[in-house]
Amino acid sequence: MSFLFHKRTKKIINVLWAIIAVCVTLSMILLFAPGIVNLFTQ
């Protein structure tokens, strides 16, 4: 479990967490605001 506290691993986990957060945010925007998709597809 000590690898979780390694500096490089901590940075990788932070980057992955940021990517996941952005994906979740974008998917929520697209799911709850379908009008936005129509604006981009025209």
Rosetta blueprint (number, residue, H / E / L):
1 M L
2 S H
3 F H
4 L H
5 F H
6 H L
7 K H
8 R H
9 T H
10 K H
11 K H
12 I H
13 I H
14 N H
15 V H
16 L H
17 W H
18 A H
19 I H
20 I H
21 A H
22 V H
23 C H
24 V H
25 T H
26 L H
27 S H
28 M H
29 I H
30 L H
31 L H
32 F H
33 A L
34 P H
35 G H
36 I H
37 V H
38 N H
39 L H
40 F H
41 T H
42 Q L
